[in-house]
Structures are given as C-alpha cells and as structure tokens.
C-alpha cells in the first residue's frame, strides 16, 4: 500500500475494508464520502495529516515572508466574516457573566493560533479580564501569542497533547469556556468525541466554529464523512456528528447558528455552536 496516495482514491479503489461511497455533494459540488475506518485507512489518513502539517511547518520555518503573511492574516477578531456568529455567542457569555456581577472569564482554547480570541475580547469587552490557556500546533503562532499577550498561557500541541493534559497541567481546576474553531473537523469522529469528553472535565460550556452539515448525523452518525476544501489538497477534513458528541459529553443545551452561504469558496455547512451543561442555564 502506498500511504502517500490520495485518501479519496485509496478509499474508493483499493480498500475492501473501507467500502467508501459518495453520500452527496456540498453546494460547490465537492463530494462527501462515507468512510468506515479500517486500520489501513486510518494509517493512510494519519500519514497524510502528518505530511500536511509537516509541510506547513517546513514552509513557514524556511520562509520569513510566509510567516509574516500568516501573522498578518491572523490580525483579526471575530466581528466580521464567517465567524461573526462566534462573536455573537462570546457576547452572550460576557453579558451573562456581567449580569451575575462577574468581571472575569476563563477560556481554554484548542487551536488558538496567535490569539484572535484574546484580541476580540480586548477589542469589544475591555472591561472583562480574560484568563486564557491556549494550545496550538504551529510553534511560531504560539511564540507570537505569548509576545503579544504575555499574561496568557499557551503551549505547542494538538488533540493528542490536549487529551493527555490534567488540571495540574492547566494550573487550574476549571475554565468557563472551551473554544475550538475549525479544529475538530481535522480529526476523525472518535478523536473529536474524546476531545469534547475531555473538555467536559474542565468546562461547562463549549463554543465552536466548524463544518456542521452533518451536525445532527443527517448523513451518518457512525461512519466518518470526509471531504476536501480543495481538489488538489491532501488535507482531509471531517463532517462530524457534533450534536451526539456534545450530548454524550454532557453538553445538552445546544444552540446552532449557520453561516450564510455567500460564495463557493466556503466549506460545506459552516457555522457556530454554543453548547452548555444544564447547570449553566438559568
């Protein structure tokens, strides 16, 4: 087996165990595949993801110009664009905290980049103190975050590192919010479910921006559904059944805000989710 092969091609033509089939297409005509995972397919997927991120790191490490471009792109908050609904949910969280006389919010973020969440909070809610712990795969983004926001904590890592962390590692027993934007779509459903379950140990509320076409398991609530944002990309993404995962993790109060479709450059079914444990809902 050539583990460098395109996963779509491999799944459809070579793996008897996978039996992948096209379940439909998103609004841009890109295929959505149902892909029951065998160990062979998992190995191919992991190899492709490792190769993708290794390539990202090597290109950014070798090119100060590319790093500068990426850092400029990260000088954002969530007040416009596809994550505007995430900004609205953050605003709701702040309003509820202030109504209770609370002037501090603690945030645990997986995939924190160089701190757009902190920037958004500073820009729009300067009266609120933010206690922040971030985890980010890209080292230079972590370094940049710590330079810009020295009061925050952030470490290099991804889902695997997060799953291995305890309250001792975080330095606190709990956070008000767990936030993940475009992160859980990059891992298979079992890893995404474990991530939300682990977050539930420390947080009573989840805010997410992700691809929600399979949010309620409409396509499949068992088989992984994969897609590619670009036809020539080796970066495989997942449409995970987040509603079931969140409920299984104890987040039973779930609100969803889809992103309006404005161009075919968007992914399938983008949107934001706010999920809470019953104890947090008045």
N, C-alpha and C positions, 0 to 999 in steps of 0.2 A: 504494500500500500504506500502510495506517495503522499505523505502528510502535508505536502505543500500545495496539493491540488485545491481548487476552489471547492468550498464545502457544498455549495448547491450542486455542482457537477458530481462530486463524490457521492452525495446522498442519493441522487436520483439514479445514477448509472452503475454504481459499484457496490453499494452496501445492501445486501439482502436483509440484514437486521434492521436497517433504518426504515426502509419502505417509505421514504418521504413522498409526499404528494402535495400538489398545489391546492391550497384551500380557498384561494381567492386572490384578488389583487387590490392594492390600495388605490387611492384616487388618481395617482400618477401612473398606474399601470404596472407597478412593480409587483412581482409575485410574492405571495406569502406562503411559506412551506410549513407543513406539519412534519415534525421530525422526531419520532420516538428515538431516544438516545440509546445506542449501544455503546459499549466501551470503545469500540473503534471510532465511532463518530465523535464521542467525547474527546478522544485523543486528537483527532483532526481539528476540532473546534479550538481546543486549548492551544494547540500548536499555532493555529492561525492568529489567535488573540495575542499570544506571546510575541509572535513575529510582528504583528501590527504595532504593539506598544514599544517593542524594541526598536522598530524603525522610527517611530515618533521620537523616542529618546535620542537615538543616534543623530537624526537630522537636526534636532534642536540643540544638542550638545555641540555639533560641528558648525552651527551657523548662528552667530550672534544676531544677524539680521532677522532670521526666522524667530528667534526668541523675542526680539523686540516687537515684531509684528504680533505674535501671540499675546504678549503682555499688553499691547495697545488694544487688542480685541477684548481683553478681559477688563478694561476700564469701564465697566458698565454697572448698572444696578438693574433691578427688575421692573422698573417703572414703564417700560415700553417693550414692544416686540412680543415674541411668543410666550414669555414668562410673566406677562402682565398679571395673569390670574394668580401666579405665585405671590406677587407683590400684594394682591388683594388679601390673600389668606394671611400673610405676615401682618398686614394692617389689622385684621380681625384679632389676631393673637395679641398684638400690642394693646388694642382697645380693651380687650377683656382683662388684661393684666392691670391696666391703669384703673379700670372700674373697681378692681379689688385693692387699689392702693399700692400696687407693686410697681417699682420703677426699675426692675432688672429682669432680663430674660436670658436664660442659658440655652445655647444651641450646640448640638452635636451634629456635624455635617460630614457626610461621606461624599467625596468628590468635590472638595471645597475650592478647587482652582486657587487663585491668589486672593480670595476674599470678597467676591461680589456681594455675598450676603451681609458681611460686616459693612461694606460700603453703603448698601441700601439702607441698613438700619441707621447708620450715621447721617445719611443724607436726609432721610424722611422722619426719623424718630430720634433726634439728638438727645432728647430728654431721657431716653431709656438706656441704661447701662447694659452692655452685652457681654456675657461671659461665654467664650467661644472655644470649642475644640474641633479642629478640622483634620481630615485625613485625605490625602491627595496623592495620586500615582506619580505625578510629574514633579521631580525634585525642584526644578528651578521656580516653579509656581509656589511651592511651599516656602522656599527661601524668600521670594518676593513678598508673600503674605506676611511673613514674620518681620520683614523690614518695614512694611507699611503699617502693620498693626502689631507692634511689639507686646501689647498687652494680651494678645491672643495666644493660644497654643495650637500647633499644627505639626503633623508628622507625615513623612512619606509612607504611602501604603494604599492598599485597596481592600476589597471584600475579605480576602483571606486574613489580612492583618487585623481588620476590624473584628472578625469573628473570634480572634484569639485574645482580644482585649477584655480587661476586667475593670471594675470600679477603681482598683488600685492604679491601673494604668492611666485612667482618666483624671485621677486625683479628686474625684467627687463621686457621690453615690447615684446622682441622677441629673438629668437635664430636662428643661421644659419642652424642647423640640428636637426631633430627629429630622434632618433635612437631607434629601438626595435628589439631585437634578440630572437627569439623563445618565444615571449610574446603573440602576438595576436592570435596565434594558440590555446591558452589556454582559450579563451573566445568565446562565440557564436558570429555569424556574426553581430548581432545588436550592441553588445558592442564593437566589433572590429571597425565597421564603425563609431560609436560615438567617439572612441579614435582617429581615423585619422582625423575626422572632427574637434575635439578639438585641435589636434596638429596643424591643419591648421591655427588656430587663432594666433599662435606664431611662426610658422616656414614655410619657403617657400620650404623646401626640406626634404624628408624622406629617410632614409636608413634602410633597413630591412633585416634580415636573417630569413627565415621561411620555412614552407612546402608549396610548390607552385603548387602541382599537379592540384589544382582547381583554379589557379591564374586568368584565364580568364573566369571562370564559366563553364568550359567544362563539368564538372559533374553536377553541379547545381549552378545557380546564385541566388537562392532563399532559398531552403531548406538547413539547416546546414548539412554538411558532416562530420561525426565523425570517428575517428579511435583510436586505442591504439598501442603504440610503443611496448608494451609487453603484451602478452596474459593474464598474471596473474595480471596486473596492474589495479587499479581503476582510473588511471589518464587518463581522456578523452581529446583528442585533436581534433581540428577542421581544416579542409581544407577550408579556407575562400576564397571567390572570390575577391582577393585584387585589381585587376585591376579596377573593377567597384567602389569599395570603395574609392580608391585613386582618380579616376576621379571625383567622386561625391564631394570629399573634395577639389577639385581644383588642384590636382597634375596630370596634363595631359601629361607631358613629362616623360614617364616610360621606364626604361631600366631594363632588367632581365638577370641574369647570373645563369643558373642552376649549381648545384654541380654535378660533375661527380660521377656516381654510382660506388662505389668500393667495397661495402660489403652489405650484407643483414641486417647489424645492423643499417644502415642508415634509416631515415624515408622516407616516400613517397615524392619524388619530392622536395628535399631540394634545396635551392638557395637563392640568394641575389637580392634585388630590390633597385634601385635608382629612386625616383620619384620627379619631380620638377614642380613648377608652371611656366607658360610660361615666367613670368617676370625675371626668373633667368637664362634663356637660351639665350646665345648670338646669 
